[in-house]
Amino acid sequence: MGMNQLEPTCFWILPRLLEFRYIKKYVVMNKTVNLSILFLFNLFFSFSQDVISLDTVHLKMNTSSYIFEDFKGHKTIYFKGGTIGLKDISFLNGTIEYDIYLTKDRGFPGVYFRINGDDSEQFYIRPHQSGNPDANQATPVTNGLANWQFYFGSKYSFPHNYNFDSWTHVKIIVKGRQAQVFLDYSETPHLSWQLFHEPKAGGISFSGGLFRGFHIANIKINQQTPIIQNFNPGTRKPIENVIGEWTVSSKFEEKELENPQTISSLISRLKWNKKIYVEEGVASNIARAIKIDGDVPGNTVFARLTITSDKDQIKLFDFGYSDRAIVFLNNKPIYKGTNRFRSRDYRYLGTIGLFDAVYLDLKKGKNDLFIAVSEDFGGWLVTGRFANPEGLKIK
């Protein structure tokens, strides 16, 4: 039964209950409990909650394979890869709850919420990282790209020892720009974080595993605006002198960078009508301005700075990117590198930071710095700074 069916019943019952002239009070363990008030609260709460039936009438299947089955005492859906979406749900504020049967297999099972086109909020579990600081992840999806290589660390993840071959209960509370996650009926949140997109009602879907799937059961959606308590989001140290604004080109195919002799003509034919801005004082997210998927091919853009120097001088420029970069100064290549997932060792995440540096041979007057940034997955990002910007104007 949906909310539209329950609401008339709920609002008929509540006035009848309030007509009682006498409210019985009981003392239990020296505490006065008003049973009528508790009854009213529980009744209203139950009417505001949708228990999602696990069938194709209520679920939209976008996954490689799935099966509905009774498993370990619950009616479940088992699915691999892809997502399953909840039909006819528009979620803004409230509570999302579900049970997942975790195994040690590598995967990223979780939930997307407030889905609007190619943007959404996301929380997922990394069971293969049980006990590690990155055992899970809160991240936005921006223009279809999840940005976990930007939003990493204790502000967006927490260590947790999962119970394998057992059910794990997940509860996510959402209100405005705030969200919290509780695992296994914890009374205090394991993670509180600020959401990334402007609050807007949208869809909900669940993600499964990779080569082996996961069982999910007992999906409940409560759209009553919750009370947020113990909201203590993590912090992140900003980068001093970080570049606050970049101009970015239209996208193009990475292979066009192979011939340095054609770079000037490539730069000339691209459009330069987009800007990106530093976020959290750390880096700029190219996906805010450019959609990597879509009708136009390409996985690469230029991020451009115009540097005006008061004299001929050499300056150290610290920078970072994801996933690959070629740096050009006044159209001449001076650096090429890779920072993608597992590019430097098997556990290397490719997260953003000032992990590279180059000396810029600046001429007096205007200098053009271009960083060609190519993306595979996980975050299309660029950052940089002059530790000593004296004598420079940066635009």
ZAZA-490220 format. One record per residue (C-alpha): z, y, x. Coordinates in nm, 4 decimals, m for minus. Layout:
% ZAZA-490220
[r [Z; Y; X]]
...
//
This chain:
% ZAZA-490220
[r [0.0000; 0.0000; 0.0000]]
[r [m0.1013; 0.3383; 0.1457]]
[r [0.0870; 0.6661; 0.1443]]
[r [m0.1248; 0.8024; m0.1397]]
[r [0.0041; 0.5182; m0.3582]]
[r [0.3650; 0.5374; m0.2395]]
[r [0.4223; 0.9104; m0.2661]]
[r [0.4280; 0.9307; m0.6504]]
[r [0.6791; 0.6453; m0.6626]]
[r [0.8900; 0.8034; m0.3912]]
[r [0.9115; 1.1424; m0.5587]]
[r [0.9936; 0.9802; m0.8961]]
[r [1.2771; 0.7731; m0.7533]]
[r [1.4450; 1.0441; m0.5463]]
[r [1.5321; 1.2761; m0.8396]]
[r [1.6654; 0.9780; m1.0400]]
[r [1.8941; 0.8808; m0.7519]]
[r [2.0211; 1.2349; m0.7142]]
[r [2.1337; 1.2312; m1.0795]]
[r [2.4236; 0.9997; m0.9935]]
[r [2.7481; 1.1905; m1.0532]]
[r [2.9578; 0.9763; m0.8287]]
[r [2.8943; 0.8922; m0.4654]]
[r [3.0958; 0.6092; m0.3283]]
[r [3.2389; 0.6533; 0.0165]]
[r [3.3594; 0.3817; 0.2419]]
[r [3.5579; 0.4018; 0.5620]]
[r [3.4337; 0.1632; 0.8286]]
[r [3.5924; 0.1705; 1.1723]]
[r [3.7480; 0.5116; 1.0910]]
[r [3.4033; 0.6631; 1.0115]]
[r [3.3086; 0.7870; 0.6657]]
[r [2.9647; 0.6591; 0.5731]]
[r [2.7860; 0.8102; 0.2774]]
[r [2.5906; 0.5089; 0.1613]]
[r [2.3890; 0.6982; m0.0957]]
[r [2.2580; 0.9474; 0.1582]]
[r [2.1742; 0.6677; 0.4008]]
[r [1.9974; 0.4828; 0.1236]]
[r [1.7914; 0.7880; 0.0350]]
[r [1.6964; 0.8465; 0.3985]]
[r [1.5939; 0.4855; 0.4572]]
[r [1.4025; 0.4753; 0.1312]]
[r [1.2062; 0.7916; 0.2122]]
[r [1.1445; 0.6766; 0.5693]]
[r [1.0049; 0.3442; 0.4537]]
[r [0.7674; 0.5141; 0.2092]]
[r [0.6313; 0.7417; 0.4840]]
[r [0.5371; 0.4533; 0.7133]]
[r [0.2075; 0.2631; 0.7092]]
[r [0.2153; m0.0961; 0.8280]]
[r [m0.1388; m0.1702; 0.9386]]
[r [m0.2892; m0.4962; 0.8159]]
[r [m0.4625; m0.6825; 1.0964]]
[r [m0.8071; m0.7433; 0.9507]]
[r [m1.1544; m0.5923; 0.9622]]
[r [m1.0855; m0.3982; 0.6431]]
[r [m0.8324; m0.1817; 0.8282]]
[r [m0.9544; m0.2129; 1.1886]]
[r [m1.2766; m0.0985; 1.3504]]
[r [m1.3762; m0.3442; 1.6191]]
[r [m1.5355; m0.2109; 1.9364]]
[r [m1.4519; m0.4915; 2.1755]]
[r [m1.6273; m0.7760; 2.3529]]
[r [m1.4325; m1.0470; 2.1705]]
[r [m1.1367; m1.0774; 1.9354]]
[r [m0.9521; m1.3209; 1.7134]]
[r [m0.6884; m1.2846; 1.4435]]
[r [m0.4234; m1.5518; 1.4830]]
[r [m0.0584; m1.6401; 1.4345]]
[r [0.0995; m1.6248; 1.7799]]
[r [0.4587; m1.6515; 1.8968]]
[r [0.6027; m1.5811; 1.5535]]
[r [0.3733; m1.2893; 1.4573]]
[r [0.0398; m1.2240; 1.2944]]
[r [m0.1648; m1.0787; 1.5795]]
[r [m0.5002; m0.9659; 1.7044]]
[r [m0.6059; m1.0891; 2.0478]]
[r [m0.8903; m0.8942; 2.2085]]
[r [m1.0564; m0.8386; 2.5451]]
[r [m1.1851; m0.5067; 2.6736]]
[r [m1.3012; m0.2250; 2.4516]]
[r [m1.0908; m0.0877; 2.1699]]
[r [m0.9824; m0.1517; 1.8137]]
[r [m0.9549; 0.1576; 1.5956]]
[r [m0.7499; 0.2210; 1.2841]]
[r [m0.9686; 0.3052; 0.9881]]
[r [m0.8852; 0.5974; 0.7587]]
[r [m0.6082; 0.7320; 0.9831]]
[r [m0.5890; 1.0976; 1.0823]]
[r [m0.2828; 1.1404; 1.3011]]
[r [m0.1286; 1.4704; 1.4114]]
[r [0.2492; 1.4269; 1.4374]]
[r [0.4638; 1.1214; 1.3898]]
[r [0.5437; 0.7839; 1.5421]]
[r [0.3190; 0.5027; 1.6641]]
[r [0.4802; 0.1615; 1.7086]]
[r [0.3464; m0.1785; 1.8034]]
[r [0.4375; m0.4997; 1.9840]]
[r [0.2358; m0.6359; 2.2743]]
[r [0.2646; m0.9752; 2.4401]]
[r [0.2442; m0.8992; 2.8111]]
[r [0.1226; m1.1303; 3.0844]]
[r [0.0941; m1.0650; 3.4574]]
[r [m0.2819; m1.0274; 3.4348]]
[r [m0.4361; m0.7030; 3.5547]]
[r [m0.5211; m0.4801; 3.2619]]
[r [m0.4613; m0.1471; 3.0960]]
[r [m0.3525; m0.2114; 2.7365]]
[r [m0.2435; 0.0977; 2.5478]]
[r [m0.3161; 0.3451; 2.2746]]
[r [m0.5382; 0.6495; 2.2269]]
[r [m0.4245; 0.9045; 1.9688]]
[r [m0.5464; 1.2355; 1.8286]]
[r [m0.8993; 1.1173; 1.9017]]
[r [m1.1479; 1.3963; 1.8381]]
[r [m1.4965; 1.3177; 1.9608]]
[r [m1.4696; 1.2615; 2.3358]]
[r [m1.1173; 1.4059; 2.3687]]
[r [m0.7868; 1.2277; 2.3089]]
[r [m0.4379; 1.1623; 2.4415]]
[r [m0.3606; 0.8250; 2.5966]]
[r [m0.0685; 0.6093; 2.7063]]
[r [m0.1191; 0.2664; 2.8593]]
[r [0.0639; m0.0057; 3.0508]]
[r [m0.0269; m0.1509; 3.3899]]
[r [0.1449; m0.4917; 3.3680]]
[r [0.0185; m0.5906; 3.7150]]
[r [0.2190; m0.2961; 3.8562]]
[r [0.5479; m0.4074; 3.7009]]
[r [0.8410; m0.2446; 3.8813]]
[r [0.6194; 0.0053; 4.0656]]
[r [0.6189; 0.3829; 4.0091]]
[r [0.2756; 0.3571; 3.8425]]
[r [0.3649; 0.0752; 3.6022]]
[r [0.2156; 0.2825; 3.3181]]
[r [0.0276; 0.6059; 3.2586]]
[r [0.0118; 0.9070; 3.0297]]
[r [m0.3178; 1.0929; 3.0622]]
[r [m0.5698; 1.2929; 2.8632]]
[r [m0.9246; 1.1823; 2.7972]]
[r [m1.1462; 1.4879; 2.8457]]
[r [m1.5146; 1.4786; 2.7574]]
[r [m1.4919; 1.0995; 2.7579]]
[r [m1.3312; 1.0772; 3.1031]]
[r [m0.9742; 0.9571; 3.1609]]
[r [m0.8110; 1.1667; 3.4326]]
[r [m0.5380; 0.9459; 3.5792]]
[r [m0.6368; 1.0426; 3.9364]]
[r [m0.5164; 1.3947; 3.8492]]
[r [m0.2184; 1.3199; 3.6260]]
[r [m0.0202; 1.0851; 3.8470]]
[r [0.3350; 1.0580; 3.9771]]
[r [0.6737; 1.0690; 3.8050]]
[r [0.5588; 1.3386; 3.5635]]
[r [0.3203; 1.0944; 3.3948]]
[r [0.4451; 0.7442; 3.4862]]
[r [0.7731; 0.5589; 3.5293]]
[r [0.8792; 0.2356; 3.7017]]
[r [0.9541; m0.0462; 3.4616]]
[r [1.0136; m0.4194; 3.5003]]
[r [0.8211; m0.5813; 3.2173]]
[r [0.9221; m0.9000; 3.0446]]
[r [0.6245; m1.1307; 3.0859]]
[r [0.5223; m1.4014; 2.8427]]
[r [0.7307; m1.2168; 2.5877]]
[r [0.6937; m0.9392; 2.3318]]
[r [0.7338; m0.5771; 2.4413]]
[r [0.7958; m0.3130; 2.1770]]
[r [0.6255; 0.0227; 2.2300]]
[r [0.7170; 0.3384; 2.0388]]
[r [0.5447; 0.6740; 2.0941]]
[r [0.6761; 0.9893; 1.9271]]
[r [0.4419; 1.2873; 1.8969]]
[r [0.5178; 1.6416; 1.7847]]
[r [0.3045; 1.9451; 1.8645]]
[r [0.2443; 1.9476; 2.2401]]
[r [0.5264; 1.7017; 2.3104]]
[r [0.5274; 1.3227; 2.3360]]
[r [0.7781; 1.0541; 2.4330]]
[r [0.7551; 0.6808; 2.4895]]
[r [1.0317; 0.4259; 2.4309]]
[r [1.0040; 0.0615; 2.5375]]
[r [1.1938; m0.2330; 2.3891]]
[r [1.3940; m0.0297; 2.1378]]
[r [1.5512; 0.1948; 2.3990]]
[r [1.7601; 0.4753; 2.2468]]
[r [1.6514; 0.7201; 2.5162]]
[r [1.2898; 0.7927; 2.6150]]
[r [1.1457; 0.6360; 2.9261]]
[r [0.8991; 0.9246; 2.9577]]
[r [0.8634; 1.2695; 2.8053]]
[r [0.5501; 1.4694; 2.8706]]
[r [0.3528; 1.7716; 2.7557]]
[r [0.0309; 1.6773; 2.5810]]
[r [m0.2924; 1.8072; 2.7255]]
[r [m0.5115; 1.9127; 2.4335]]
[r [m0.4440; 2.1612; 2.1570]]
[r [m0.2729; 1.9770; 1.8680]]
[r [m0.5380; 1.8523; 1.6262]]
[r [m0.5259; 1.5568; 1.3904]]
[r [m0.7452; 1.2682; 1.4989]]
[r [m0.7915; 0.8962; 1.5152]]
[r [m0.5911; 0.6154; 1.6753]]
[r [m0.7225; 0.3173; 1.8682]]
[r [m0.5799; 0.0482; 2.0944]]
[r [m0.7205; m0.0707; 2.4268]]
[r [m0.7052; m0.4286; 2.5503]]
[r [m0.7214; m0.6109; 2.8782]]
[r [m1.0040; m0.6841; 3.1193]]
[r [m1.1003; m1.0473; 3.1888]]
[r [m0.8041; m1.1675; 2.9884]]
[r [m0.6963; m0.9929; 2.6723]]
[r [m0.3633; m0.9186; 2.5097]]
[r [m0.2017; m0.9962; 2.1748]]
[r [m0.0927; m0.6971; 1.9641]]
[r [0.1196; m0.7201; 1.6489]]
[r [0.3232; m0.5117; 1.4049]]
[r [0.1291; m0.1843; 1.4225]]
[r [0.3159; 0.0861; 1.2312]]
[r [0.2169; 0.4497; 1.1851]]
[r [0.4712; 0.6997; 1.0512]]
[r [0.3233; 1.0447; 0.9918]]
[r [0.6467; 1.2228; 0.9104]]
[r [0.7068; 1.4968; 1.1680]]
[r [0.9710; 1.3531; 1.4030]]
[r [1.2694; 1.5157; 1.5694]]
[r [1.2256; 1.5326; 1.9461]]
[r [1.5460; 1.4775; 2.1421]]
[r [1.6216; 1.4437; 2.5133]]
[r [1.2872; 1.5997; 2.5999]]
[r [1.2961; 1.6321; 2.9777]]
[r [0.9419; 1.6309; 3.1174]]
[r [0.8865; 1.5889; 3.4866]]
[r [0.7798; 1.8653; 3.7212]]
[r [0.5087; 1.9002; 3.9818]]
[r [0.5028; 2.1212; 4.2871]]
[r [0.2055; 2.3596; 4.2868]]
[r [m0.0104; 2.4079; 4.5955]]
[r [0.0431; 2.7409; 4.7693]]
[r [m0.2730; 2.9565; 4.7891]]
[r [m0.4706; 2.7039; 4.5820]]
[r [m0.8158; 2.8169; 4.4677]]
[r [m0.7720; 2.9291; 4.1069]]
[r [m1.1334; 2.9358; 3.9880]]
[r [m1.4619; 2.7644; 4.0745]]
[r [m1.8140; 2.8155; 3.9445]]
[r [m1.9812; 2.4817; 3.8700]]
[r [m2.3464; 2.3940; 3.8381]]
[r [m2.5191; 2.1819; 3.5808]]
[r [m2.5082; 1.8137; 3.6739]]
[r [m2.7676; 1.6191; 3.8681]]
[r [m2.8213; 1.2773; 4.0247]]
[r [m2.6222; 1.2096; 4.3414]]
[r [m2.9315; 1.0742; 4.5172]]
[r [m3.0743; 1.4268; 4.5248]]
[r [m2.8294; 1.5034; 4.8055]]
[r [m2.9901; 1.2530; 5.0420]]
[r [m3.2345; 1.5019; 5.1945]]
[r [m3.0536; 1.8095; 5.3361]]
[r [m3.3876; 1.9915; 5.3597]]
[r [m3.4107; 2.0163; 4.9795]]
[r [m3.0583; 2.1495; 4.9148]]
[r [m3.1677; 2.5145; 4.8855]]
[r [m3.4267; 2.4338; 4.6199]]
[r [m3.1781; 2.2114; 4.4350]]
[r [m2.9185; 2.4893; 4.4267]]
[r [m3.1820; 2.7340; 4.3021]]
[r [m3.2993; 2.5246; 4.0073]]
[r [m2.9541; 2.4392; 3.8696]]
[r [m2.7746; 2.6378; 3.6008]]
[r [m2.4568; 2.8213; 3.7044]]
[r [m2.2965; 2.9214; 3.3752]]
[r [m1.9722; 2.7189; 3.3816]]
[r [m1.6309; 2.7872; 3.5339]]
[r [m1.3306; 2.5627; 3.5865]]
[r [m0.9736; 2.6708; 3.6515]]
[r [m0.6815; 2.5271; 3.8409]]
[r [m0.4374; 2.3215; 3.6334]]
[r [m0.0705; 2.2690; 3.7155]]
[r [m0.1312; 2.4681; 4.0328]]
[r [m0.2929; 2.1592; 4.1875]]
[r [m0.6636; 2.1078; 4.1105]]
[r [m0.9496; 2.1923; 3.8760]]
[r [m1.0893; 1.9371; 3.6321]]
[r [m1.4703; 1.9368; 3.6305]]
[r [m1.4693; 1.7287; 3.3103]]
[r [m1.3352; 2.0324; 3.1232]]
[r [m1.6782; 2.1902; 3.1616]]
[r [m1.9223; 1.9016; 3.2219]]
[r [m1.9629; 1.5753; 3.0316]]
[r [m2.0478; 1.2941; 3.2707]]
[r [m2.1937; 1.0645; 3.0044]]
[r [m2.4528; 1.1637; 2.7501]]
[r [m2.8226; 1.2293; 2.7185]]
[r [m2.8588; 1.4200; 3.0467]]
[r [m2.8391; 1.1902; 3.3524]]
[r [m2.6273; 1.2783; 3.6513]]
[r [m2.2857; 1.2200; 3.8042]]
[r [m2.2727; 1.5168; 4.0452]]
[r [m2.2155; 1.8926; 4.0321]]
[r [m2.1709; 2.1682; 4.2859]]
[r [m1.8415; 2.3579; 4.2843]]
[r [m1.9089; 2.6972; 4.4417]]
[r [m1.7022; 2.9669; 4.6105]]
[r [m1.8278; 3.2985; 4.7422]]
[r [m1.6259; 3.3970; 5.0489]]
[r [m1.6538; 3.7477; 5.1849]]
[r [m1.5220; 3.7728; 5.5402]]
[r [m1.4280; 4.0998; 5.7095]]
[r [m1.5612; 3.9688; 6.0420]]
[r [m1.7120; 3.6651; 6.2117]]
[r [m1.4322; 3.4096; 6.2234]]
[r [m1.3439; 3.0429; 6.1958]]
[r [m1.1068; 2.9492; 5.9132]]
[r [m0.9491; 2.6144; 5.8285]]
[r [m1.0192; 2.5106; 5.4697]]
[r [m0.8009; 2.2338; 5.3197]]
[r [m0.9587; 2.0578; 5.0236]]
[r [m0.9588; 1.7535; 4.7998]]
[r [m1.1957; 1.5873; 4.5543]]
[r [m1.2663; 1.2821; 4.3457]]
[r [m1.4681; 1.0665; 4.3912]]
[r [m1.7182; 1.1648; 4.6675]]
[r [m1.8097; 1.4966; 4.8275]]
[r [m2.0561; 1.6704; 5.0561]]
[r [m1.9615; 2.0201; 5.1723]]
[r [m2.2240; 2.2845; 5.2473]]
[r [m2.1646; 2.6242; 5.4070]]
[r [m2.4530; 2.8646; 5.3561]]
[r [m2.6662; 2.5660; 5.2505]]
[r [m2.5945; 2.3640; 5.5674]]
[r [m2.4034; 2.0317; 5.5365]]
[r [m2.0770; 2.0239; 5.7326]]
[r [m1.8807; 1.7323; 5.5778]]
[r [m1.9338; 1.4101; 5.3858]]
[r [m1.6579; 1.1830; 5.2554]]
[r [m1.5343; 0.9341; 4.9958]]
[r [m1.2074; 0.9443; 4.8053]]
[r [m1.2797; 0.6991; 4.5259]]
[r [m1.0508; 0.4224; 4.4016]]
[r [m0.9941; 0.1598; 4.6756]]
[r [m1.2213; 0.3456; 4.9187]]
[r [m0.9642; 0.3563; 5.2006]]
[r [m0.7623; 0.0399; 5.1346]]
[r [m0.7165; m0.2081; 4.8513]]
[r [m0.4312; m0.0114; 4.6905]]
[r [m0.5775; 0.3352; 4.7479]]
[r [m0.5896; 0.5144; 4.4131]]
[r [m0.8175; 0.8044; 4.4956]]
[r [m0.5726; 1.0564; 4.3519]]
[r [m0.6310; 1.4263; 4.4108]]
[r [m0.4663; 1.6171; 4.6952]]
[r [m0.5362; 1.8183; 5.0086]]
[r [m0.6249; 1.5100; 5.2089]]
[r [m0.9224; 1.6553; 5.3974]]
[r [m0.9964; 1.9716; 5.5915]]
[r [m1.2901; 2.1408; 5.7613]]
[r [m1.3262; 2.4440; 5.9888]]
[r [m1.5599; 2.7016; 5.8325]]
[r [m1.7684; 2.9121; 6.0704]]
[r [m1.7757; 3.2265; 5.8572]]
[r [m2.0074; 3.5177; 5.9233]]
[r [m1.9123; 3.8753; 5.8486]]
[r [m1.9991; 3.9480; 5.4876]]
[r [m2.0914; 3.7005; 5.2148]]
[r [m2.0707; 3.3228; 5.2695]]
[r [m2.1481; 3.0549; 5.0101]]
[r [m1.9374; 2.7384; 5.0093]]
[r [m2.0650; 2.4500; 4.7961]]
[r [m1.8860; 2.1200; 4.7404]]
[r [m2.1076; 1.8583; 4.5781]]
[r [m1.8645; 1.6359; 4.3858]]
[r [m1.9788; 1.2968; 4.2520]]
[r [m1.7806; 1.0922; 4.0020]]
[r [m1.7515; 0.7230; 3.9112]]
[r [m1.4316; 0.7063; 3.7010]]
[r [m1.0687; 0.8157; 3.6924]]
[r [m1.1056; 1.1918; 3.7373]]
[r [m1.3800; 1.4399; 3.8322]]
[r [m1.1793; 1.6822; 4.0413]]
[r [m1.1876; 1.9484; 4.3112]]
[r [m0.9241; 2.1566; 4.4855]]
[r [m0.8909; 2.3652; 4.7965]]
[r [m0.7095; 2.6449; 4.9763]]
[r [m0.7045; 2.8656; 5.2799]]
[r [m0.3558; 2.8386; 5.4225]]
[r [m0.4258; 3.1728; 5.5890]]
[r [m0.6581; 3.3778; 5.3640]]
[r [m0.6142; 3.6992; 5.5642]]
[r [m0.9434; 3.8828; 5.6015]]
[r [m1.1092; 3.6944; 5.3143]]
[r [m1.2089; 3.7780; 4.9596]]
[r [m1.2721; 3.4663; 4.7520]]
[r [m1.4650; 3.4645; 4.4282]]
//
